Amino acid sequence: MRSVIVIGGGISGLAAAWELRGAADVTVLESRPRVGGKLRTGTIAGVAVDEGAESLMALRPEAVELAAAVGLGGALCDPAQSPTTIWTGGALRPLPAGHVMGVPVDPAALAGTGLLSPAGVARVAAEETLPAEPLTGDCSVTDYLAGRFGREAVDRLVEPLLGGVYAGRADRLSLRAAMPRIAALAEQGGPLLPALRRMRAAGAPRSGAVAVQGVAGGTGRFPAAVAAACGARILTGTTARALAVTPSGRWRVQARTDDGPLTMEADAVVLALPAFAAAALLRPHSPAAEEELAAVPHASTAVITMAFARSQAHFLPEGNGFLVPPVDGHTLKAASFLSNKWPWLAAAAPDLFVLRASIGRIGEERLLDRPDRVLTRTAVAELHRAVGPLGEPVATRVTRWERGLPQYGVGHRERVGRIREAVAKLPGLAVCGAAYEGVGVAACVATGRAAARQVLAA
Ligand SMILES: Cc1cc2nc3c(=O)[nH]c(=O)nc-3n(C[C@H](O)[C@H](O)[C@H](O)COP(=O)(O)OP(=O)(O)OC[C@H]3O[C@@H](n4cnc5c(N)ncnc54)[C@H](O)[C@@H]3O)c2cc1C
């Protein structure tokens, strides 16, 4: 049986290990004490809470299918149904249904939300009348969408969504990589509003379908279940430091563990790492891949989880949370009302109201220089302004994700093409993870499984 070392025990690496089960002898190296990477469940006031990703894309099948395959089918759960809300202009305002990453489909529905000024709504409606040559090449989200819908729509509708998913900014993110559905329509030419309406009519999700699902007990259960089911040897506390090719053409991995150095060999290696970590290991083997991977920018964020005692709270908000456009000048980027959103959490902690706030987009790194207590105080103060007087939390927890989210800048897809071309010249080596074809968990699972198939086929 061939041997494979998977470096990185986040969901991408574990999905690769799962794909290799039965076909190879697999070892997963993970530098932290636990597998899971950005799927991490901690506790606050004795309750399980997600500190990183809290949901799995459900309209795209890869993550929920794998979760079901590893025995978590019964734990998959829908969030409470509630419209996405934007905190802007001093109020929480719902995004109209049917939007695609904030791009509106129905200007009339938008008019009732108060999200845009009357002039801003009129500018959105005018999109239908603007000539639209087919888009060729890539450009930033702002460059394309502000020209179509006006700057106000980008600032107040699209920016908050991009901040929520990528911790990114519309003027830096690639339309093709960060908003592929919109880019595909733009490449066909013609106004977007009628095309979006047609797309919605033709491909509307099945009735009752939800866009995301959670895992009862926390998404951290997902990587743990994949690790247990894949049959791989999992070495936690093991950081890969260098890669070499042996005279017989096998891969040698030098790692550091708590017990000292470790050297292992295998027929193939899967790098399931953030771009900068993969770059460092590839330096001696492919300067081209190293250069491209090292050039992928990353945003840092902090998640501040808070528990309020229901008995002491002056007021508890409704809905699942809100997103914040940077144009309003607030520090908060988003808030998720976990006790409203996830029934499993409400049942586990009926006396508490648990929420999480997030801070930090690309370019806002200085905000995160503040100590935990200052971040928490800022978050509480802004939550009071956004939703009302919540009172003081009885427990708080700050989780920092330094360089946690790769940024798909203009030309990202071409960059990924060049990385994949360079890596293809290294026999028995494949790469996967959030840096390539999507940051969401479902996309990561897809890249992990594809990387496994590549090394098997090699
Ligand atoms: C705060 C936050 C919230 C998010 N929310 C969502 C969400 O709700 N839904 C969603 O779909 N996506 C969400 N995402 C994105 C998604 O969680 C990640 O993109 C995805 O989990 C990345 O998985 P990965 O395996 O590619 O990388 P990672 O999770 O980063 O895993 C890589 C692993 O490699 C390990 N490692 C690094 N270097 C080495 C080395 N040299 N040797 C050994 N191991 C090493 C790391 O410790 C890590 O465990 C969120 C991301 C963040 C940061």
The ligand as a Gaussian input file, in Angstrom:
#p B3LYP/6-31G(d) Opt

LIG

0 1
 C      -13.384000      33.267000      12.365000
 C      -13.705000      32.445000      11.163000
 C      -15.032000      32.114000      10.905000
 C      -15.348000      31.335000       9.801000
 N      -16.650000      30.992000       9.588000
 C      -16.967000      30.148000       8.589000
 C      -18.290000      29.637000       8.472000
 O      -19.159000      29.910000       9.296000
 N      -18.546000      28.800000       7.429000
 C      -17.580000      28.423000       6.532000
 O      -17.875000      27.649000       5.605000
 N      -16.310000      28.876000       6.641000
 C      -15.978000      29.710000       7.653000
 N      -14.690000      30.135000       7.800000
 C      -13.675000      29.666000       6.858000
 C      -13.281000      28.212000       7.097000
 O      -13.465000      27.864000       8.446000
 C      -11.812000      27.964000       6.765000
 O      -11.485000      28.537000       5.516000
 C      -11.496000      26.471000       6.721000
 O      -11.901000      25.840000       7.912000
 C      -10.013000      26.276000       6.445000
 O       -9.709000      24.910000       6.535000
 P       -8.248000      24.414000       6.135000
 O       -8.162000      22.991000       6.541000
 O       -7.993000      24.724000       4.709000
 O       -7.250000      25.315000       6.974000
 P       -7.040000      25.419000       8.533000
 O       -8.313000      25.260000       9.256000
 O       -6.242000      26.654000       8.723000
 O       -6.139000      24.147000       8.854000
 C       -4.767000      24.113000       8.596000
 C       -4.128000      23.353000       9.730000
 O       -2.733000      23.237000       9.459000
 C       -2.046000      23.340000      10.693000
 N       -0.653000      23.696000      10.388000
 C       -0.174000      24.882000       9.956000
 N        1.147000      24.791000       9.705000
 C        1.493000      23.508000       9.964000
 C        2.718000      22.767000       9.868000
 N        3.844000      23.343000       9.427000
 N        2.736000      21.461000      10.232000
 C        1.599000      20.846000      10.669000
 N        0.403000      21.506000      10.765000
 C        0.351000      22.809000      10.408000
 C       -2.819000      24.397000      11.458000
 O       -2.593000      24.298000      12.855000
 C       -4.261000      24.060000      11.069000
 O       -4.872000      23.190000      11.993000
 C      -14.327000      30.911000       8.911000
 C      -12.995000      31.255000       9.158000
 C      -12.673000      32.004000      10.277000
 C      -11.241000      32.358000      10.547000

